[in-house]
Amino acid sequence: MWALSQLTKEERLRLRFIIDMGLTWSGMMRVFDKGTKKKLHDKIMHDFAEKVFNIGSKEEFVKIHTDFCDWGTNYIDQAERKGRRQKDKASYGQIAKTLDVTLKVAVYYCHLPDCEQSRRICRWLNAAVDTAMMRELKKDFPSEMRPWPTLIKDVNKEAYYKIQSLVHESIKREHNNAITRPQWEDIHWVEANE
């Protein structure tokens, strides 16, 4: 069983930097209030990582992922915007994209906690869908969701899971079910953002 408390200083630093890379790479820190990166980092490092690295089923993964996103929508604020009197809470889509990129970096790219468990967890990871990829999915599945969100900040929990099901459908149609959602994301991120 993987435990944060059993990591050496060097292993803890590696995990810390990998989480930091994932959060940065998500591109979402700019939309959140100052200090959010540390709050998210601490939550992932000290609460989330141990749960995720020890999961044994897709159902466990979905519960842990959902719990994290629900926490984020309650405790993470968007950055202040001109003309607004109060800060908005982060949307489910914003938190999920941030988490999905961080998990992709840690589990898919860096093979945490180890190669065997990483391969198992990768089957359950979600695609970190951005606004450009949503536009592409909308072209492929125009009537599957009404209304289609136009921005990540407009994605609520229901829309997020519908988008993930459409990613899965896209994998079946375009890739004969032979790739994972992080692989789909890599392919479609390049296509949508070129």
Secondary structure, DSSP 4 states (H G I P E B T S, - for coil): ---GGGS-HHHHHHHHHHHHHHHHHTT-GGGBPTTHHHHHHHHIIIIIHHHHHT--SHHHHHHHHHHHHHHHHHH-BBPP-TT-SSPPBPPHHHHHHHHHHHHIIIIIIT--S-HHHHHHHHTTPPP---HHHHHHHHHHSTTSSSSPPSSGGG--HHHHHHHHHHHHHHHHHHHTT-S-HHHHHHHHHHHHH-
